[in-house]
Amino acid sequence: MPGINIGALVLYHNRPAAVENCSEGKIAIRLEGGIQKSVRPKDLEFLHPGPATTLPPPGLPTGDPAEIAELIADEAIPFGDFAELLCNNRSAAAYWTAYGELGNAYFTGSPSSGVRARPPEERAALLDAAAAKERAAAARAELVARLKNGSFLPEDRSAIREIEQVARGESAASKLLRELQIEATPARAHQLLIRIGAWDYHIDPWPARAGVDLEAPDIAFAPPSPQEERVDLTMQEACAIDNIGSEDPDDAIAFDGEFLWVHVADPAASVPFGGELDLESARRGTTLYLPEMVVPMLPEAMTPLFGLGLSDRSPALSFALRIDEAGNVELARFCRSVVRVRRFTYENFREHWNDPAVAEAKLLLERFRARRAAAGARFINLPEAEIKLNPAGRIEIQPVTITPEREFVANAMLAAGAAVGRWAVENDIPMPFSTQLPWEEEIQAAPGDLAAMYALRKSSPQGCIQTLPGAHSGLGLDAYIRVTSPLRRYCDLLAHQQLRRILTGTPPLSMEELDARLALSEPASRDKRRLERQVDEYWTMVYFTQHPDWEGDAVLVARQDDRLTFLIPELAFEFKNRYGGKIPLGGTVRARLQSVDPADLRISFKLEC
């Protein structure tokens, strides 16, 4: 290698270095910052004989590169001549400056092979590209400055798409967030989008973050066969009682003077076990109910076919229940049926509360409830609320009161599940049993004692859907199977598929087949329930942004050291606070909203004891 002497300027991986020593095939060099290295000669490229006293050498002023390119024309000149043309001298600084000009729009080459001027057309293209790059860099700098200042232009929409992807949990990184020195988390991205006005709080990112399907399944299915034998029960006065606005009625109640009948929608008639729609329903697990949308578990076209009371005659799977004086429930029969159902809301059903058939059904269900209570059932009564988005974009939160009508329907559905559970155990039929272990501690919770009710719920053992029969301690039942919501819960649909096999004489599904489906559906169901809670919390916080002066009563329901949990009954909303003074457990305080950030799910209140 020419010119390798002490102090020579060389290149090591395109970085400037000075030769310190040469010996036995090794060269000692000094890099920028005084770093010493021993390298092989082939790892170096000679640049200037030196001395190179400063690393990197200082850059020098240069002549007009366009003029120098014209002088070089089509020739290849030695690198030293190029450095002299550029800087008017042959110093180490001139060589370093000349090296920096190689590869730009005007010149190409290397210290060892010499330098050429680029052809005019190539030069023009490179200059145009450089100018475009400069314009893009300037625009990017303006964008970053705008976002830092909390502003946003319509033309920025494509640039911030990467931030939206982080906010929705679709990406874990964003170059733009990094330039803004903002951590690439969904919450921080969401906060920025709100701050710059690209989003408002009516864009809810939680469903996207959860990765759930937000469209109904689009899978073909066969309607119920008209040749299928069904018992005609249209002479009964069957009532489907639901919330206002319910669009998927899947159960109804009737009393014929002997049996309490629970009629249930029969979508299993079109969803055979093992088919494509069955697998997709298992994968979804349940219908997703959010304030802004409902995503059905089954194709939307199935609801008008099977929803009870949505047409004059509805196909159903009907359960005839016998409830004795002691409140024990027995499945007298079950059958595929056709029923005629009248739809009611909980509110307008009150007009029929004292009808003879309803009064008789109430008496039977009160016995059943009393028997569950004697068996240790836990009746947890904590505030509930329904969150709605009205057309004007305002959040409405309506308390859900536990009324006698709601208790009536709930107990009828529980009675059906208890009867089917008892029947399945007695006949050794594999089914998806809903079970719950006993409480580890005994908590007495009087009606209206919110702190005790809260403790009771917190100490509640996790329920489980399993193919082994077992008791459900919270319901006070020896066996229980969910069978009344097959339009919206897969475990109910699976139970119906098994019951239909019994009715048709088809070999029942094995425990292994049931377990395989539950392994798909139950995790999906749990994930959706968790998402529903997160979304409800999010929209409640959006409600507070619309009511910045909100104040109301809050009840202290839990205390762990200085960490206190309060419940706002009218909104069914709980929050944490470290200040509670001498508030007794169950005591009520006045809470005034101080701050709220829905993007981060953070909220604080000022408490007045």
BADREN-251724 format. One line per field, with one value per residue (C-alpha): residue number from 1; x, y, z. Coordinates in nm, 2 decimals, padded with zeros to 4 digits, m for minus. Layout:
<rs>
loti = (NUM/...)
X = (X/...)
Y = (Y/...)
Z = (Z/...)
</rs>
This chain:
<rs>
loti = (1/2/3/4/5/6/7/8/9/10/11/12/13/14/15/16/17/18/19/20/21/22/23/24/25/26/27/28/29/30/31/32/33/34/35/36/37/38/39/40/41/42/43/44/45/46/47/48/49/50/51/52/53/54/55/56/57/58/59/60/61/62/63/64/65/66/67/68/69/70/71/72/73/74/75/76/77/78/79/80/81/82/83/84/85/86/87/88/89/90/91/92/93/94/95/96/97/98/99/100/101/102/103/104/105/106/107/108/109/110/111/112/113/114/115/116/117/118/119/120/121/122/123/124/125/126/127/128/129/130/131/132/133/134/135/136/137/138/139/140/141/142/143/144/145/146/147/148/149/150/151/152/153/154/155/156/157/158/159/160/161/162/163/164/165/166/167/168/169/170/171/172/173/174/175/176/177/178/179/180/181/182/183/184/185/186/187/188/189/190/191/192/193/194/195/196/197/198/199/200/201/202/203/204/205/206/207/208/209/210/211/212/213/214/215/216/217/218/219/220/221/222/223/224/225/226/227/228/229/230/231/232/233/234/235/236/237/238/239/240/241/242/243/244/245/246/247/248/249/250/251/252/253/254/255/256/257/258/259/260/261/262/263/264/265/266/267/268/269/270/271/272/273/274/275/276/277/278/279/280/281/282/283/284/285/286/287/288/289/290/291/292/293/294/295/296/297/298/299/300/301/302/303/304/305/306/307/308/309/310/311/312/313/314/315/316/317/318/319/320/321/322/323/324/325/326/327/328/329/330/331/332/333/334/335/336/337/338/339/340/341/342/343/344/345/346/347/348/349/350/351/352/353/354/355/356/357/358/359/360/361/362/363/364/365/366/367/368/369/370/371/372/373/374/375/376/377/378/379/380/381/382/383/384/385/386/387/388/389/390/391/392/393/394/395/396/397/398/399/400/401/402/403/404/405/406/407/408/409/410/411/412/413/414/415/416/417/418/419/420/421/422/423/424/425/426/427/428/429/430/431/432/433/434/435/436/437/438/439/440/441/442/443/444/445/446/447/448/449/450/451/452/453/454/455/456/457/458/459/460/461/462/463/464/465/466/467/468/469/470/471/472/473/474/475/476/477/478/479/480/481/482/483/484/485/486/487/488/489/490/491/492/493/494/495/496/497/498/499/500/501/502/503/504/505/506/507/508/509/510/511/512/513/514/515/516/517/518/519/520/521/522/523/524/525/526/527/528/529/530/531/532/533/534/535/536/537/538/539/540/541/542/543/544/545/546/547/548/549/550/551/552/553/554/555/556/557/558/559/560/561/562/563/564/565/566/567/568/569/570/571/572/573/574/575/576/577/578/579/580/581/582/583/584/585/586/587/588/589/590/591/592/593/594/595/596/597/598/599/600/601/602/603/604/605/606/607/608/609)
X = (00.00/00.17/00.25/00.20/00.42/00.37/00.10/m00.05/m00.42/m00.61/m00.96/m01.09/m01.44/m01.49/m01.38/m01.06/m00.76/m00.40/m00.12/00.06/00.29/00.37/00.51/00.48/00.19/m00.01/m00.07/m00.16/m00.40/m00.57/m00.93/m01.15/m01.17/m00.82/m00.93/m00.64/m00.67/m00.43/m00.55/m00.44/m00.32/m00.60/m00.85/m00.72/m00.75/m00.46/m00.58/m00.29/00.08/00.01/00.06/m00.30/m00.29/m00.67/m00.93/m01.13/m00.93/m01.11/m01.33/m01.21/m01.40/m01.44/m01.48/m01.80/m01.85/m02.03/m01.73/m01.49/m01.70/m01.69/m01.31/m01.28/m01.52/m01.49/m01.14/m01.05/m00.81/m00.60/m00.75/m00.48/m00.54/m00.91/m00.84/m00.62/m00.89/m01.15/m00.95/m00.65/m00.40/m00.29/m00.31/m00.46/m00.76/m00.80/m00.79/m01.05/m01.27/m01.24/m01.32/m01.65/m01.74/m01.72/m02.05/m02.24/m02.43/m02.12/m01.84/m01.78/m01.47/m01.23/m00.89/m00.73/m00.90/m00.93/m01.23/m01.47/m01.74/m02.09/m02.27/m02.50/m02.82/m02.71/m02.61/m02.94/m03.13/m02.93/m02.97/m03.35/m03.35/m03.15/m03.38/m03.68/m03.52/m03.45/m03.81/m03.93/m03.71/m03.83/m04.20/m04.12/m03.97/m04.28/m04.51/m04.32/m04.33/m04.70/m04.77/m04.56/m04.76/m05.08/m05.21/m05.30/m05.38/m05.59/m05.29/m05.12/m05.37/m05.16/m04.85/m05.02/m05.16/m04.87/m04.97/m05.33/m05.20/m05.02/m05.33/m05.53/m05.27/m05.20/m04.83/m04.58/m04.35/m04.38/m04.09/m04.30/m04.37/m03.99/m03.92/m04.17/m04.00/m04.33/m04.34/m04.50/m04.78/m05.15/m05.24/m04.97/m05.06/m05.43/m05.36/m05.16/m05.44/m05.68/m05.45/m05.39/m05.76/m05.71/m05.94/m06.21/m06.32/m06.60/m06.33/m06.29/m05.96/m06.03/m06.20/m05.92/m05.66/m05.84/m05.81/m06.17/m06.39/m06.60/m06.82/m07.08/m06.98/m07.05/m07.11/m07.39/m07.64/m07.95/m08.28/m08.46/m08.61/m08.99/m08.99/m08.84/m09.10/m09.20/m09.46/m09.72/m09.73/m09.88/m10.18/m09.97/m09.95/m09.57/m09.39/m09.04/m08.94/m08.63/m08.47/m08.59/m08.41/m08.32/m08.29/m08.21/m08.49/m08.39/m08.62/m08.98/m09.19/m09.54/m09.75/m10.01/m10.16/m09.93/m09.58/m09.38/m09.25/m08.93/m08.91/m08.57/m08.46/m08.34/m08.04/m07.88/m08.13/m07.91/m07.57/m07.48/m07.19/m06.86/m06.97/m06.79/m07.04/m07.02/m06.64/m06.66/m06.92/m06.69/m06.40/m06.61/m06.75/m07.02/m07.19/m07.00/m07.21/m07.06/m07.23/m07.13/m07.20/m07.32/m07.12/m07.33/m07.18/m07.40/m07.48/m07.72/m07.97/m08.03/m08.18/m08.51/m08.54/m08.49/m08.55/m08.87/m09.15/m08.98/m09.23/m09.58/m09.45/m09.10/m08.90/m08.79/m08.64/m08.89/m08.85/m09.14/m09.05/m09.22/m09.14/m09.26/m09.37/m09.01/m08.89/m08.71/m08.72/m08.75/m08.74/m09.07/m09.00/m08.82/m08.89/m08.85/m09.14/m09.31/m09.44/m09.62/m09.45/m09.55/m09.27/m09.26/m09.02/m08.97/m09.16/m09.47/m09.49/m09.60/m09.94/m09.97/m09.80/m10.12/m10.26/m10.36/m10.10/m09.82/m09.92/m09.90/m09.56/m09.44/m09.54/m09.35/m09.04/m09.05/m09.04/m08.74/m08.56/m08.63/m08.48/m08.17/m08.13/m08.16/m07.89/m07.65/m07.71/m07.54/m07.76/m07.51/m07.69/m07.46/m07.55/m07.56/m07.60/m07.66/m07.44/m07.57/m07.45/m07.73/m07.74/m07.61/m07.29/m07.38/m07.32/m07.62/m07.59/m07.91/m07.92/m08.05/m08.28/m08.34/m08.71/m08.95/m09.00/m08.63/m08.61/m08.90/m08.73/m08.39/m08.53/m08.72/m08.39/m08.21/m08.48/m08.45/m08.07/m08.11/m08.37/m08.15/m07.85/m08.03/m08.16/m07.82/m07.66/m07.94/m07.91/m07.53/m07.53/m07.21/m07.30/m07.12/m07.19/m07.16/m06.99/m06.85/m06.66/m06.78/m06.67/m06.36/m06.50/m06.85/m06.96/m07.30/m07.43/m07.76/m07.96/m07.83/m07.50/m07.28/m06.95/m07.05/m07.19/m06.87/m06.66/m06.89/m06.83/m06.46/m06.43/m06.64/m06.46/m06.41/m06.68/m06.60/m06.77/m06.67/m06.79/m06.77/m07.09/m07.04/m07.23/m07.27/m07.23/m07.32/m07.65/m07.72/m07.76/m07.63/m07.60/m07.66/m07.63/m07.68/m07.94/m08.14/m07.91/m07.80/m07.82/m07.55/m07.35/m07.17/m07.19/m07.57/m07.56/m07.34/m07.58/m07.86/m07.66/m07.64/m08.00/m08.11/m07.90/m08.09/m08.42/m08.33/m08.17/m07.82/m07.53/m07.45/m07.13/m06.85/m06.69/m06.38/m06.58/m06.74/m06.41/m06.25/m06.52/m06.51/m06.13/m06.20/m06.51/m06.44/m06.12/m06.29/m06.59/m06.37/m06.17/m06.49/m06.63/m06.31/m06.33/m06.68/m06.57/m06.28/m06.51/m06.77/m06.50/m06.38/m06.72/m06.80/m06.48/m06.60/m06.92/m06.72/m06.55/m06.90/m06.99/m06.68/m06.87/m07.00/m07.05/m07.24/m07.24/m06.97/m06.97/m06.65/m06.68/m06.32/m06.01/m05.67/m05.42/m05.44/m05.58/m05.95/m06.22/m06.53/m06.85/m07.07/m07.41/m07.59/m07.32/m07.22/m06.86/m06.58/m06.26/m05.95/m05.85/m05.58/m05.76/m06.06/m06.01/m06.22/m06.48/m06.62/m06.66/m06.99/m06.99/m07.10/m06.90/m06.96/m06.73/m06.65/m06.47/m06.12/m05.97/m06.03/m05.82/m06.02/m05.71/m05.52/m05.83/m05.73/m05.97/m05.95/m06.22/m06.21/m06.39/m06.59/m06.64)
Y = (00.00/00.33/00.60/00.40/00.60/00.73/01.00/00.89/00.95/00.63/00.51/00.23/00.12/00.47/00.64/00.86/00.72/00.81/00.55/00.51/00.22/m00.06/m00.40/m00.77/m00.74/m00.53/m00.16/00.04/00.32/00.59/00.67/00.96/01.01/00.86/00.49/00.26/m00.04/m00.29/m00.39/m00.57/m00.36/m00.49/m00.34/00.01/00.25/00.50/00.86/01.10/01.06/01.30/01.42/01.38/01.56/01.61/01.34/01.40/01.66/01.99/02.04/02.31/02.55/02.42/02.56/02.54/02.16/02.23/02.42/02.16/01.89/02.08/02.10/01.73/01.66/01.29/01.23/01.03/01.22/01.11/01.17/01.42/01.63/01.63/01.74/02.03/02.14/02.13/02.30/02.46/02.25/01.90/01.89/01.61/01.84/01.89/01.51/01.45/01.72/01.58/01.23/01.37/01.49/01.15/00.99/01.32/01.44/01.57/01.32/00.94/00.74/00.65/00.75/00.45/00.45/00.83/01.06/01.12/01.38/01.23/01.27/01.58/01.38/01.16/01.47/01.64/01.33/01.32/01.69/01.66/01.36/01.55/01.85/01.63/01.47/01.82/01.92/01.60/01.66/02.01/01.89/01.62/01.88/02.10/01.81/01.72/02.08/02.10/01.78/01.90/02.22/02.02/02.11/01.90/01.96/01.74/01.66/01.51/01.22/00.97/01.06/00.99/00.66/00.49/00.66/00.54/00.19/00.21/00.36/00.06/m00.19/m00.29/m00.18/m00.17/00.10/00.43/00.64/00.95/00.89/00.83/01.17/01.33/01.16/00.99/00.63/00.41/00.27/00.26/00.51/00.76/00.74/00.78/01.09/01.25/01.19/01.35/01.64/01.73/01.69/01.39/01.18/01.27/01.05/00.89/00.68/00.38/00.19/m00.09/m00.33/m00.31/m00.36/m00.67/m00.81/m00.94/m00.98/m00.66/m00.80/m01.07/m01.41/m01.43/m01.80/m01.97/m02.18/m02.38/m02.25/m02.49/m02.78/m02.76/m03.14/m03.15/m03.28/m03.01/m03.00/m02.73/m02.52/m02.21/m02.23/m02.12/m01.75/m01.73/m01.40/m01.29/m01.02/m00.81/m00.48/m00.19/m00.21/m00.58/m00.72/m01.09/m01.24/m01.60/m01.71/m01.69/m01.81/m01.98/m02.16/m02.42/m02.49/m02.79/m02.70/m02.39/m02.38/m02.21/m02.18/m02.11/m02.01/m02.31/m02.20/m02.54/m02.65/m02.47/m02.51/m02.88/m02.98/m02.99/m02.76/m02.44/m02.22/m02.43/m02.39/m02.02/m01.97/m02.16/m01.94/m01.63/m01.77/m01.52/m01.21/m00.89/m00.62/m00.27/00.07/00.16/m00.17/m00.53/m00.80/m01.12/m01.47/m01.61/m01.46/m01.16/m01.34/m01.60/m01.36/m01.29/m01.67/m01.78/m01.48/m01.55/m01.32/m01.17/m01.36/m01.50/m01.85/m01.93/m02.26/m02.34/m02.59/m02.60/m02.72/m02.82/m02.78/m02.92/m02.74/m02.91/m02.77/m02.77/m02.58/m02.87/m02.84/m03.14/m03.16/m03.32/m03.31/m03.12/m03.11/m02.93/m02.70/m02.42/m02.14/m01.81/m01.54/m01.19/m00.96/m00.73/m00.50/m00.53/m00.21/m00.29/m00.65/m00.50/m00.46/m00.84/m00.90/m01.01/m01.23/m01.57/m01.76/m01.52/m01.53/m01.91/m01.90/m01.65/m01.88/m02.17/m01.96/m01.81/m02.17/m02.24/m01.93/m02.01/m02.35/m02.20/m01.96/m02.25/m02.43/m02.13/m01.93/m01.59/m01.31/m01.03/m00.71/m00.44/m00.13/m00.20/00.05/00.06/00.28/00.42/00.66/00.88/01.02/01.35/01.19/01.22/00.94/00.83/00.61/00.46/00.26/m00.10/m00.16/m00.52/m00.53/m00.82/m00.86/m00.91/m01.15/m01.34/m01.39/m01.47/m01.73/m01.90/m01.92/m02.06/m02.31/m02.43/m02.47/m02.65/m02.89/m02.98/m03.02/m03.26/m03.45/m03.48/m03.61/m03.87/m03.99/m03.97/m03.74/m03.54/m03.17/m02.84/m02.79/m02.45/m02.49/m02.29/m02.40/m02.30/m01.96/m01.99/m01.74/m01.67/m01.31/m01.19/m00.93/m00.76/m00.60/m00.24/m00.31/m00.22/m00.28/m00.63/m00.70/m00.58/m00.81/m01.10/m01.04/m01.00/m01.32/m01.51/m01.82/m01.83/m02.01/m02.28/m02.45/m02.82/m03.16/m03.31/m03.25/m03.03/m02.79/m02.42/m02.28/m01.92/m02.03/m02.29/m02.56/m02.92/m02.91/m02.63/m02.60/m02.28/m02.35/m02.02/m01.81/m02.01/m01.71/m01.53/m01.78/m02.08/m02.30/m02.27/m02.36/m02.66/m02.78/m02.75/m02.95/m03.23/m03.21/m03.23/m03.54/m03.70/m03.61/m03.75/m04.07/m03.97/m04.08/m03.80/m03.60/m03.74/m03.55/m03.52/m03.35/m03.12/m03.04/m02.96/m02.70/m02.55/m02.51/m02.27/m02.09/m02.03/m01.83/m01.63/m01.56/m01.45/m01.22/m01.06/m01.01/m00.84/m00.62/m00.52/m00.41/m00.21/m00.04/00.04/00.20/00.39/00.53/00.61/00.83/00.99/01.06/01.25/01.46/01.56/01.65/01.83/01.97/01.63/01.56/01.30/01.04/00.77/00.48/00.33/m00.04/m00.16/m00.06/m00.22/m00.02/00.33/00.21/00.28/00.17/00.38/00.30/00.56/00.38/00.60/00.52/00.17/00.30/00.23/00.43/00.42/00.69/00.70/00.96/00.86/01.03/00.86/00.73/00.40/00.11/00.15/00.52/00.78/01.08/01.36/01.32/01.60/01.53/01.68/01.53/01.26/01.11/00.84/00.76/00.65/00.53/00.77/00.97/01.16/01.30/01.54/01.39/01.58/01.38)
Z = (00.00/m00.11/00.14/00.46/00.69/01.04/01.03/00.70/00.65/00.57/00.56/00.78/00.70/00.54/00.86/00.88/01.07/01.12/01.10/01.43/01.37/01.11/01.21/01.11/00.87/01.12/01.12/01.43/01.36/01.56/01.50/01.59/01.97/02.02/01.98/01.90/01.67/01.51/01.17/00.85/00.56/00.34/00.57/00.50/00.20/00.15/00.13/00.20/00.32/00.61/00.86/00.98/01.31/01.35/01.30/01.10/00.92/00.89/00.58/00.34/00.11/m00.24/m00.58/m00.79/m00.85/m01.17/m01.31/m01.19/m01.36/m01.68/m01.65/m01.60/m01.89/m02.00/m01.85/m01.54/m01.33/m01.03/m00.69/m00.59/m00.89/m00.81/m00.45/m00.59/m00.83/m00.56/m00.28/m00.44/m00.24/m00.17/00.21/00.41/00.48/00.10/00.04/00.31/00.17/m00.18/m00.05/00.09/m00.26/m00.42/m00.49/m00.50/m00.81/m00.98/m00.93/m00.90/m00.84/m00.55/m00.42/m00.58/m00.92/m00.98/m01.03/m01.32/m01.38/m01.41/m01.75/m01.76/m01.77/m01.48/m01.29/m01.35/m01.23/m00.91/m00.84/m00.89/m00.65/m00.39/m00.42/m00.38/m00.07/00.07/00.01/00.18/00.47/00.51/00.49/00.74/00.98/00.93/01.00/01.32/01.43/01.37/01.57/01.85/01.86/01.87/01.52/01.22/00.85/00.63/00.41/00.71/00.72/00.53/00.73/01.07/00.96/01.13/01.46/01.42/01.37/01.70/01.87/01.74/01.85/01.49/01.51/01.79/01.63/01.46/01.31/01.35/01.72/01.76/01.60/01.83/02.13/02.23/02.35/02.09/02.31/02.22/02.50/02.40/02.03/02.12/02.34/02.05/01.80/02.03/02.10/01.74/01.65/01.41/01.62/01.87/02.16/01.95/01.77/02.01/01.95/02.20/01.97/01.71/01.99/02.10/01.75/01.74/01.44/01.39/01.12/01.14/00.99/00.62/00.59/00.40/00.59/00.51/00.67/00.90/00.70/00.66/00.67/01.02/01.28/01.52/01.80/01.74/02.05/01.89/02.11/02.41/02.51/02.51/02.61/02.51/02.76/02.68/02.72/02.50/02.17/02.19/01.84/01.91/02.12/02.19/02.48/02.58/02.87/02.88/03.13/03.02/03.36/03.42/03.30/03.29/02.93/02.83/02.45/02.30/01.95/01.75/01.53/01.58/01.32/01.07/01.25/01.25/01.46/01.26/00.98/00.88/01.06/01.37/01.38/01.31/01.59/01.83/01.73/01.81/02.13/02.18/02.04/02.12/02.27/02.27/02.31/01.95/01.78/01.82/01.64/01.62/01.67/01.39/01.05/01.07/00.84/01.11/01.36/01.16/01.09/01.45/01.68/01.88/01.80/01.49/01.27/01.33/01.39/01.51/01.53/01.88/02.11/02.40/02.76/02.97/03.34/03.65/03.97/04.29/04.62/04.75/04.45/04.28/03.90/03.67/03.29/03.20/02.83/02.56/02.19/01.86/01.83/01.65/01.88/01.85/02.07/02.17/02.25/02.55/02.72/03.09/03.13/02.93/03.06/03.40/03.25/03.25/03.59/03.75/03.47/03.60/03.40/03.49/03.86/03.85/03.68/03.94/04.22/04.07/04.01/04.36/04.50/04.27/04.39/04.75/04.70/04.55/04.84/05.09/04.89/04.94/04.62/04.63/04.51/04.42/04.36/04.25/04.04/03.67/03.38/03.01/02.80/02.47/02.21/02.09/01.73/01.85/01.98/02.34/02.58/02.78/03.09/03.22/03.55/03.51/03.80/03.92/03.89/03.97/03.59/03.54/03.83/03.68/03.34/03.50/03.73/03.44/03.24/03.54/03.59/03.23/03.27/03.61/03.46/03.16/03.39/03.62/03.32/03.16/03.49/03.54/03.18/03.17/02.86/02.79/02.81/02.86/03.24/03.39/03.73/04.02/04.32/04.67/04.82/05.04/05.29/05.41/05.35/05.46/05.23/05.31/05.02/04.98/05.15/04.85/05.03/05.13/04.78/04.63/04.86/04.77/04.40/04.45/04.64/04.39/04.26/03.88/03.70/03.44/03.15/03.15/03.04/03.39/03.59/03.89/04.12/04.06/04.41/04.32/04.17/04.44/04.18/04.18/03.80/03.55/03.17/02.98/02.71/02.67/02.45/02.15/01.91/02.11/02.32/02.17/02.48/02.46/02.09/02.16/02.42/02.17/01.91/02.17/02.26/01.90/01.85/02.14/01.98/01.64/01.78/01.65/01.87/02.11/02.09/02.30/02.59/02.37/02.09/02.33/02.50/02.16/02.09/02.44/02.41/02.12/02.24/02.61/02.57/02.30/02.52/02.81/02.58/02.46/02.81/02.91/02.60/02.68/03.03/02.89/02.63/02.89/03.11/02.81/02.71/03.07/03.08/02.75/02.93/03.19/02.93/02.82/03.18/03.31/03.60/03.71/04.08/04.26/04.54/04.57/04.81/04.96/04.88/04.94/05.14/05.11/05.31/05.17/04.84/04.83/04.58/04.54/04.34/04.18/04.19/03.93/03.67/03.79/03.78/04.02/04.07/04.29/04.53/04.80/05.01/05.21/05.55/05.81/05.57/05.70/05.46/05.29/05.37/05.11/05.00/04.75/04.45/04.21/03.88/03.87/03.55/03.30/03.02/02.83/02.61/02.92/03.12/03.40/03.61/03.94/04.17/04.46/04.76/05.01/05.33)
</rs>
